[in-house]
Amino acid sequence: MNRESIVHPFAPVWDENSRVLILGSLPSVRSRAEGFYYGHPRNRFWPLMALLFGEEVPHQTEEKRAFLLRHHIALWDTVQSCSIAGSADSSITDVVPTDLRPILTAASIQHIICNGKTAAGYYERLQQPLTQIPAIVLPSTSPANAAWSMEKLVEAWRVLTEIL
């Protein structure tokens, strides 16, 4: 598979009322094509959020953005640019991390959650030394993480509703 250089294609979602920052690694090929986070139809992020908060699954970008802000959730990724083959996190090289300072200085972020081990690895190595905020590492919602059923994801991710 060919490698390509990627620069993160869209802005973070947050406002001054955001209290939790969820970080992924980098949008997948499908998410980049859709123009928003977790755009792959088999990624369980949006159905998981709907279950946790007892709401309908948001489908349109503005519905998703409103959902996050209504629940005081900021959403971004750990990788600003890199070289990658397709959507394979394992192929990521030449990482430049995102700059979390604008969010952390303007919002009321109390917790950082990493969606999966790849995001956690980049955050802990490249960003936590600057933020000094330890991450809560939760299992990835990616379809590649098939070992985790939706039921198990809900159980693990319930910490989100507990800290909000």
C-alpha positions as CSV (number, residue, x, y, z in Angstrom):
1,M,0.0,0.0,0.0
2,N,1.3,3.5,-0.8
3,R,2.2,5.9,1.9
4,E,1.0,9.4,1.8
5,S,1.7,12.6,3.7
6,I,-1.4,13.7,5.6
7,V,-2.1,17.0,7.3
8,H,-5.1,16.9,9.6
9,P,-8.0,18.1,7.4
10,F,-10.4,19.6,9.9
11,A,-10.5,21.7,13.1
12,P,-11.1,20.4,16.6
13,V,-14.6,20.6,18.1
14,W,-14.8,22.5,21.3
15,D,-16.0,25.6,23.1
16,E,-15.3,27.4,26.3
17,N,-17.7,25.0,28.2
18,S,-15.9,21.9,27.1
19,R,-14.8,19.8,30.1
20,V,-13.5,16.6,28.6
21,L,-11.2,16.4,25.6
22,I,-11.4,13.1,23.6
23,L,-8.4,12.5,21.4
24,G,-8.1,10.0,18.6
25,S,-5.0,9.5,16.5
26,L,-5.8,10.7,13.0
27,P,-9.0,10.6,10.9
28,S,-9.3,7.5,8.7
29,V,-9.4,7.7,4.9
30,R,-13.2,7.4,5.2
31,S,-13.4,10.1,7.8
32,R,-11.2,12.4,5.7
33,A,-13.6,11.8,2.8
34,E,-16.6,12.5,4.9
35,G,-15.0,15.6,6.4
36,F,-15.6,14.8,10.0
37,Y,-14.5,12.6,12.9
38,Y,-15.4,8.9,13.0
39,G,-17.0,8.9,9.6
40,H,-16.5,5.2,8.8
41,P,-19.9,3.5,9.1
42,R,-18.5,0.7,11.2
43,N,-16.7,2.9,13.7
44,R,-18.7,2.7,16.9
45,F,-17.9,6.1,18.3
46,W,-21.2,7.9,17.4
47,P,-23.5,4.9,18.3
48,L,-21.5,4.6,21.6
49,M,-21.9,8.2,22.5
50,A,-25.7,7.9,21.8
51,L,-26.0,4.9,24.1
52,L,-24.0,6.6,26.8
53,F,-26.1,9.7,26.8
54,G,-29.5,8.1,26.0
55,E,-29.9,9.9,22.7
56,E,-30.4,9.2,19.0
57,V,-27.3,8.6,17.0
58,P,-26.3,11.9,15.3
59,H,-25.7,11.5,11.5
60,Q,-25.0,14.9,10.0
61,T,-21.8,16.9,10.9
62,E,-23.7,19.7,12.6
63,E,-25.8,17.2,14.6
64,K,-22.5,15.5,15.8
65,R,-20.9,18.9,16.6
66,A,-24.0,20.0,18.6
67,F,-24.1,16.6,20.4
68,L,-20.5,17.0,21.6
69,L,-20.9,20.6,22.7
70,R,-24.2,19.9,24.4
71,H,-22.4,17.3,26.5
72,H,-19.3,19.5,27.1
73,I,-17.1,17.3,25.1
74,A,-14.2,18.5,23.0
75,L,-12.9,16.3,20.2
76,W,-9.6,16.3,18.3
77,D,-6.7,14.1,17.5
78,T,-3.1,13.7,18.6
79,V,-1.5,13.8,15.1
80,Q,-1.4,17.0,13.1
81,S,0.6,15.6,10.2
82,C,2.3,12.3,9.4
83,S,3.1,9.8,6.7
84,I,0.6,6.9,6.6
85,A,-0.5,3.9,4.5
86,G,-4.3,4.1,4.1
87,S,-5.9,4.2,7.6
88,A,-3.5,1.9,9.4
89,D,-2.4,3.4,12.6
90,S,0.5,0.9,12.7
91,S,2.0,2.5,9.6
92,I,2.1,6.1,11.0
93,T,5.6,7.7,10.8
94,D,7.0,11.2,10.9
95,V,4.5,12.4,13.4
96,V,3.9,16.1,14.2
97,P,1.5,16.4,17.1
98,T,-1.5,18.7,17.3
99,D,-1.1,21.8,19.5
100,L,-3.6,21.3,22.3
101,R,-2.8,24.7,24.0
102,P,-5.6,26.7,22.4
103,I,-8.2,24.3,23.7
104,L,-6.6,23.8,27.1
105,T,-6.2,27.6,27.7
106,A,-9.6,28.7,26.6
107,A,-11.8,25.8,27.7
108,S,-12.4,24.2,31.1
109,I,-10.9,20.8,30.2
110,Q,-10.6,18.7,33.4
111,H,-9.9,15.3,31.8
112,I,-8.3,14.0,28.6
113,I,-9.5,10.7,27.2
114,C,-7.6,8.8,24.5
115,N,-9.7,6.7,22.1
116,G,-7.4,3.7,21.9
117,K,-3.7,2.9,22.5
118,T,-2.3,4.6,19.4
119,A,-3.8,7.9,20.4
120,A,-2.6,7.3,24.0
121,G,0.9,6.5,22.9
122,Y,1.3,9.8,20.9
123,Y,-0.4,11.8,23.6
124,E,1.7,10.4,26.4
125,R,5.0,10.7,24.5
126,L,4.5,14.0,22.6
127,Q,1.8,16.1,24.4
128,Q,1.5,15.1,28.1
129,P,4.9,16.4,29.0
130,L,3.6,19.8,27.9
131,T,0.0,19.6,29.3
132,Q,0.9,17.8,32.5
133,I,-2.6,16.2,32.3
134,P,-2.6,12.4,32.6
135,A,-4.9,10.6,30.1
136,I,-7.6,8.2,30.6
137,V,-7.0,5.5,28.0
138,L,-10.1,3.7,26.7
139,P,-10.5,1.0,24.1
140,S,-10.7,2.1,20.5
141,T,-14.1,2.4,18.9
142,S,-12.5,1.5,15.5
143,P,-13.8,-1.5,13.6
144,A,-10.3,-2.8,13.7
145,N,-10.8,-3.3,17.5
146,A,-13.2,-6.2,16.9
147,A,-12.3,-7.9,20.2
148,W,-14.4,-5.3,22.0
149,S,-18.1,-5.7,21.6
150,M,-20.4,-2.7,21.8
151,E,-21.5,-3.9,25.3
152,K,-17.9,-4.0,26.5
153,L,-17.2,-0.6,25.0
154,V,-20.2,0.9,26.8
155,E,-19.0,-0.5,30.1
156,A,-15.5,0.8,29.6
157,W,-16.5,4.2,28.2
158,R,-19.1,4.8,31.0
159,V,-16.3,6.7,32.8
160,L,-17.1,9.5,30.4
161,T,-20.5,10.1,31.8
162,E,-19.2,9.7,35.3
163,I,-16.6,12.5,35.0
164,L,-18.9,15.0,33.2
